[in-house]
Amino acid sequence: MSDDPPVDPLVQVFETQAAICASFGSPFYAGLTRLIAGDIEPIRALFAPWAGASFEALMGPAVSLRFLGALHDLALSGEDAALTTAFPPATDAEAAWTATKAAVRRDPARFAAFMDHEPQTNEVRRSACLLPGFLTIAAETGLPLACLELGASAGLNQLWSRFHYDYGAAGAWGDAAAPLTLSADWSGPAPPWDAPLRVVRTAACDRSPIDIADPLQRRRLKAYLWPDQTERLLRFDAAAGMALAAGVTVETADAAAWTTAKAAPAKGVVTVVYHSIFWQYLSAETQGQLRAAIEAHGASATAEASLAWLRMEPAPGQITPIELRLTLWPGGEERRLAIVQAHGASVAWEAGR
């Protein structure tokens, strides 16, 4: 029997988050989360809603990202000068941790309130992973797309068909004059770049939509981005500007009920239900209800009124890899199209192999 003390799940979460941040190119957050893991007590009380939870039960609701989002939101607000000064472009994680502990001591309620809601990153680069799925659906059905996004946050990824995409030597798609170009590393065979893709309507829902016309809500959304990843911040600003100009809206609704009401197959289109890094935030009950709603609609699909379920989510029961999966009705065949990077930086395409 080992005499080693049991591993603290909350410490383990921040150690894991540090490794993720390092591998995803955020040295500032990697350093900060390592310091947090080594000195967890000053912030432990903020995680009281998850007291006694296992490592897996803490990773699922992304408690570390909730805390980092609350911290970045305060830094962006300018209300805590010491914290704002310690955040990028500064790169001193030690100074940031000192300022963080002071901020938590001063106003723990602010952090707790922010952390009460699951992260809503609305990472627009994920559209670079979803696009080849939409192209596959268009190629295989020959129908225009009616797109329904679940867990849409502020709805930035509803604009996926208006972005320009650059996959290097593998190909490009969209209008090169678009206000935003999304790039991603590509490996594997080519998707159907020339598929006759046409979007005839879009809609989206979220349990708690973010109104990007509201500066405070827009700042909350931006706070989930990692502060030393300047390209992500610039992409967000460009996409938010496009969404404001386009009048993008997101309905307040439960995903399962909304899908039941909205996703029935319609003649002349393929109805596409899609989502990205969303599934893990649902209860097991809601997951079951949502799956049942989609499959019930799929059972009534025909070649002239098709249904597709496209999702970019972790492999079932795992944290990684992130998979792009497609189920298409009639037929209901499910397949993995690609392995993708969580923030959309790479696509390892498998379809066609």
ZILINPE-V834857 format. One record per residue. N is the residue number from 1. RES is the residue in one small letter. PHI is phi in whole degrees, -180 to 180 (none if undefined). PSI is psi as a letter, one per 40 degrees, with the letter a starting at -180 (NA if undefined). D_LAST is the distance of its C-alpha to the last C-alpha in whole Angstrom. Layout:
n | res | phi | psi | d_last
N | RES | PHI | PSI | D_LAST
N | RES | PHI | PSI | D_LAST
//
This chain:
n | res | phi | psi | d_last
1 | m | none | h | 48
2 | s | -77 | i | 47
3 | d | -93 | e | 50
4 | d | -66 | h | 47
5 | p | -66 | i | 48
6 | p | -63 | i | 45
7 | v | -74 | h | 42
8 | d | -75 | h | 43
9 | p | -57 | d | 40
10 | l | -69 | d | 41
11 | v | -62 | d | 41
12 | q | -61 | d | 38
13 | v | -62 | d | 36
14 | f | -72 | d | 38
15 | e | -64 | d | 37
16 | t | -65 | d | 33
17 | q | -62 | d | 34
18 | a | -62 | d | 35
19 | a | -66 | d | 32
20 | i | -64 | d | 30
21 | c | -62 | d | 32
22 | a | -64 | d | 32
23 | s | -72 | d | 28
24 | f | -95 | e | 28
25 | g | 81 | f | 31
26 | s | -126 | g | 34
27 | p | -63 | d | 36
28 | f | -63 | d | 39
29 | y | -67 | d | 38
30 | a | -61 | d | 37
31 | g | -66 | d | 40
32 | l | -65 | d | 42
33 | t | -70 | d | 40
34 | r | -65 | d | 41
35 | l | -66 | d | 44
36 | i | -62 | d | 44
37 | a | -61 | d | 42
38 | g | -85 | e | 45
39 | d | -154 | f | 48
40 | i | -76 | d | 47
41 | e | -59 | d | 50
42 | p | -61 | e | 51
43 | i | -121 | e | 48
44 | r | -57 | d | 48
45 | a | -60 | d | 50
46 | l | -67 | e | 48
47 | f | -102 | f | 45
48 | a | -55 | d | 48
49 | p | -61 | e | 46
50 | w | -115 | f | 43
51 | a | -57 | h | 46
52 | g | 82 | e | 45
53 | a | -74 | i | 41
54 | s | -75 | i | 39
55 | f | -55 | d | 36
56 | e | -64 | d | 34
57 | a | -74 | e | 36
58 | l | -91 | d | 37
59 | m | -70 | d | 33
60 | g | -55 | d | 32
61 | p | -82 | e | 35
62 | a | 56 | f | 34
63 | v | -66 | d | 38
64 | s | -67 | d | 38
65 | l | -70 | d | 36
66 | r | -62 | d | 39
67 | f | -67 | d | 41
68 | l | -63 | d | 40
69 | g | -64 | d | 40
70 | a | -61 | d | 43
71 | l | -67 | d | 44
72 | h | -66 | d | 42
73 | d | -60 | d | 44
74 | l | -65 | d | 47
75 | a | -64 | d | 47
76 | l | -67 | d | 46
77 | s | -69 | d | 49
78 | g | 77 | e | 51
79 | e | -78 | e | 53
80 | d | -123 | g | 53
81 | a | -59 | d | 54
82 | a | -64 | d | 54
83 | l | -70 | d | 50
84 | t | -59 | d | 49
85 | t | -66 | d | 50
86 | a | -80 | e | 49
87 | f | -86 | i | 45
88 | p | -50 | i | 43
89 | p | -75 | e | 44
90 | a | -65 | i | 46
91 | t | -130 | e | 44
92 | d | -91 | g | 46
93 | a | -65 | d | 45
94 | e | -61 | d | 48
95 | a | -64 | d | 50
96 | a | -65 | d | 47
97 | w | -69 | d | 48
98 | t | -61 | d | 52
99 | a | -67 | d | 51
100 | t | -64 | d | 49
101 | k | -61 | d | 51
102 | a | -65 | d | 54
103 | a | -65 | d | 52
104 | v | -66 | d | 52
105 | r | -62 | d | 55
106 | r | -70 | d | 56
107 | d | -148 | g | 54
108 | p | -63 | d | 52
109 | a | -64 | d | 52
110 | r | -62 | d | 50
111 | f | -66 | d | 47
112 | a | -61 | d | 48
113 | a | -65 | d | 48
114 | f | -64 | d | 45
115 | m | -77 | e | 43
116 | d | -67 | d | 43
117 | h | -107 | i | 40
118 | e | -63 | i | 37
119 | p | -59 | i | 35
120 | q | -129 | g | 34
121 | t | -69 | d | 32
122 | n | 49 | f | 31
123 | e | -66 | h | 29
124 | v | -68 | d | 28
125 | r | -67 | e | 25
126 | r | -62 | d | 23
127 | s | -61 | d | 23
128 | a | -68 | d | 20
129 | c | -87 | d | 18
130 | l | -75 | d | 19
131 | l | -51 | d | 18
132 | p | -63 | d | 15
133 | g | -69 | d | 15
134 | f | -61 | d | 18
135 | l | -63 | d | 16
136 | t | -62 | d | 14
137 | i | -61 | d | 17
138 | a | -63 | d | 19
139 | a | -65 | d | 16
140 | e | -85 | d | 16
141 | t | -101 | d | 20
142 | g | 69 | e | 21
143 | l | -113 | i | 24
144 | p | -68 | i | 26
145 | l | -103 | h | 25
146 | a | -113 | h | 28
147 | c | -104 | h | 27
148 | l | -124 | h | 28
149 | e | -100 | h | 28
150 | l | -103 | i | 29
151 | g | 59 | f | 31
152 | a | -81 | e | 31
153 | s | 61 | b | 34
154 | a | -93 | e | 35
155 | g | 83 | e | 33
156 | l | -62 | d | 32
157 | n | -80 | e | 28
158 | q | -66 | d | 29
159 | l | -88 | e | 29
160 | w | -54 | d | 26
161 | s | -77 | e | 26
162 | r | -102 | e | 29
163 | f | -84 | i | 27
164 | h | -101 | i | 26
165 | y | -124 | h | 23
166 | d | -130 | h | 22
167 | y | -109 | f | 19
168 | g | 67 | b | 21
169 | a | -66 | e | 19
170 | a | -74 | d | 16
171 | g | 141 | i | 18
172 | a | -143 | i | 21
173 | w | -152 | i | 22
174 | g | 96 | a | 25
175 | d | -82 | h | 29
176 | a | -63 | e | 29
177 | a | -91 | e | 33
178 | a | -61 | i | 32
179 | p | -63 | e | 34
180 | l | -136 | h | 31
181 | t | -110 | h | 28
182 | l | -105 | h | 25
183 | s | -116 | i | 23
184 | a | -155 | i | 20
185 | d | -73 | h | 18
186 | w | -121 | h | 15
187 | s | -139 | i | 12
188 | g | 100 | a | 8
189 | p | -68 | i | 7
190 | a | -83 | i | 10
191 | p | -80 | i | 11
192 | p | -78 | g | 13
193 | w | -56 | d | 16
194 | d | -95 | e | 18
195 | a | -59 | i | 18
196 | p | -76 | g | 22
197 | l | -92 | h | 22
198 | r | -140 | h | 26
199 | v | -100 | h | 27
200 | v | -97 | d | 30
201 | r | -163 | i | 32
202 | t | -137 | i | 31
203 | a | -157 | i | 33
204 | a | -155 | i | 32
205 | c | -138 | i | 34
206 | d | -157 | i | 35
207 | r | -62 | d | 38
208 | s | -145 | g | 40
209 | p | -61 | i | 38
210 | i | -102 | h | 39
211 | d | -92 | h | 42
212 | i | -73 | e | 41
213 | a | -74 | e | 44
214 | d | -92 | h | 46
215 | p | -56 | d | 46
216 | l | -70 | d | 46
217 | q | -69 | d | 43
218 | r | -64 | d | 41
219 | r | -66 | d | 43
220 | r | -59 | d | 41
221 | l | -64 | d | 38
222 | k | -65 | d | 38
223 | a | -64 | d | 39
224 | y | -77 | e | 36
225 | l | -78 | i | 35
226 | w | -89 | h | 35
227 | p | -67 | e | 38
228 | d | -96 | e | 37
229 | q | -103 | g | 34
230 | t | -59 | d | 36
231 | e | -62 | d | 33
232 | r | -64 | d | 32
233 | l | -65 | d | 35
234 | l | -67 | d | 35
235 | r | -62 | d | 32
236 | f | -60 | d | 34
237 | d | -60 | d | 37
238 | a | -66 | d | 35
239 | a | -67 | d | 33
240 | a | -63 | d | 37
241 | g | -63 | d | 39
242 | m | -63 | d | 36
243 | a | -66 | d | 36
244 | l | -64 | d | 40
245 | a | -66 | d | 40
246 | a | -85 | e | 38
247 | g | 69 | f | 40
248 | v | -61 | h | 37
249 | t | -128 | i | 38
250 | v | -131 | h | 37
251 | e | -79 | i | 38
252 | t | -83 | h | 40
253 | a | -166 | i | 38
254 | d | -72 | h | 37
255 | a | -62 | d | 33
256 | a | -68 | d | 33
257 | a | -66 | d | 37
258 | w | -65 | d | 35
259 | t | -65 | d | 32
260 | t | -58 | d | 34
261 | a | -80 | d | 36
262 | k | -109 | d | 34
263 | a | -100 | e | 31
264 | a | -62 | h | 32
265 | p | -57 | i | 29
266 | a | -125 | i | 31
267 | k | -62 | h | 31
268 | g | 91 | e | 30
269 | v | -140 | i | 27
270 | v | -104 | h | 24
271 | t | -81 | h | 26
272 | v | -113 | h | 24
273 | v | -91 | h | 25
274 | y | -140 | i | 23
275 | h | -162 | i | 24
276 | s | -144 | h | 24
277 | i | 45 | g | 25
278 | f | -133 | d | 28
279 | w | -58 | d | 27
280 | q | -66 | e | 29
281 | y | -88 | e | 32
282 | l | -91 | i | 32
283 | s | -68 | i | 35
284 | a | -59 | d | 33
285 | e | -65 | d | 35
286 | t | -67 | d | 34
287 | q | -56 | d | 30
288 | g | -64 | d | 31
289 | q | -65 | d | 33
290 | l | -68 | d | 30
291 | r | -60 | d | 28
292 | a | -63 | d | 30
293 | a | -65 | d | 31
294 | i | -66 | d | 27
295 | e | -67 | d | 27
296 | a | -65 | d | 30
297 | h | -66 | d | 29
298 | g | -60 | d | 26
299 | a | -64 | d | 28
300 | s | -99 | e | 30
301 | a | -73 | i | 27
302 | t | -133 | i | 27
303 | a | -62 | d | 25
304 | e | -92 | e | 27
305 | a | -142 | g | 28
306 | s | -88 | i | 24
307 | l | -136 | h | 24
308 | a | -128 | i | 21
309 | w | -122 | h | 21
310 | l | -113 | h | 19
311 | r | -145 | i | 20
312 | m | -113 | g | 20
313 | e | -146 | i | 21
314 | p | -59 | i | 21
315 | a | -56 | i | 20
316 | p | -51 | h | 22
317 | g | 74 | e | 25
318 | q | -130 | i | 24
319 | i | -91 | d | 25
320 | t | -136 | i | 22
321 | p | -78 | i | 19
322 | i | -90 | h | 19
323 | e | -113 | i | 16
324 | l | -103 | h | 15
325 | r | -120 | i | 15
326 | l | -135 | h | 15
327 | t | -119 | h | 17
328 | l | -127 | h | 18
329 | w | -116 | i | 21
330 | p | -70 | i | 22
331 | g | 114 | d | 20
332 | g | 73 | f | 20
333 | e | -71 | h | 16
334 | e | -107 | h | 15
335 | r | -150 | i | 12
336 | r | -92 | h | 11
337 | l | -90 | d | 10
338 | a | -164 | i | 11
339 | i | -103 | h | 13
340 | v | -130 | i | 16
341 | q | -85 | i | 20
342 | a | -59 | d | 23
343 | h | -96 | e | 25
344 | g | 91 | e | 22
345 | a | -76 | e | 22
346 | s | -151 | i | 18
347 | v | -134 | h | 15
348 | a | -106 | g | 12
349 | w | -79 | h | 9
350 | e | -115 | d | 6
351 | a | -59 | h | 6
352 | g | 97 | e | 4
353 | r | -76 | NA | 0
//
